[in-house]
Amino acid sequence: MKILVWSAILLACGTAAASAEDPAKLPVPFNADGTVNLPQNYRQWVNVGTTLLPKGEVNIIDGQPIAASEYIDTYVEPQSFAVYMETGIWPDGTQIVKEFTATQDAAPDEVLVESHYTGLAMLIKDTERFPAETGHLGYFNFGHHSEPYERTASLLPREQCSSCHEALAADQQFIFADHHIGLQRKSTE
Ligand code: HEC
């Protein structure tokens, strides 16, 4: 019981500290060689919405047109989510993934049913690690294929990911919050 109470207090403090005026850095699982680990349990992070990439569109991970439509689920690490929803600012240490799922072949009037997970892209905000990158954002991918995904990923070049986020989401900290219904904030001050 004592342990439980202390964990609750520590958790509460952590969240409070991260949302204070001088925000604390949220932990990010980088390795000594600069790669980042495949995040654990990201499907239990906050799912902020789903978009549909129609068959034939290009998947941003490998730049290839897709043979079957893919759903894209976006998950935000819960502490980053809490700070963003409270303040409107993405905190240092923010982690967001988007996971692709392939769908079964279907006629236009049929239900589009998922078949399997098929790829994972990630962005991380880290002011120390990415001092010069736009928005202090680093972009990664863990493969565009069935599971298992890659265990680690390296920082991707600016032209592959950041350039598009810079061009289209400069007015929202380079993260497309307006595409995700779960990121609509009540107060817009
Ligand atoms: C051609 C433009 C474009 C490129 C290139 C691009 N993105 Fe995005 N990205 C988007 C858009 C638009 C969204 C909004 C959600 C959606 O429609 O999927 C998004 C959303 C995301 C998200 C969810 C958070 C957010 O901003 O909504 C992540 C994570 C992400 N992209 C990572 C990447 C990675 C990693 C790469 C490079 C492999 C990449 N992106 C390349 C346009 C792009």
Residues whose N, C-alpha, C, O or C-beta is under 5 A from the ligand:
A	BS01	HEC	T51 I60 I61 I72 T74 I96 V97 K98 A121 M122 L123 Y139 F140 N141 Q160 C161 C164 F174 I175 F176 A177 H179
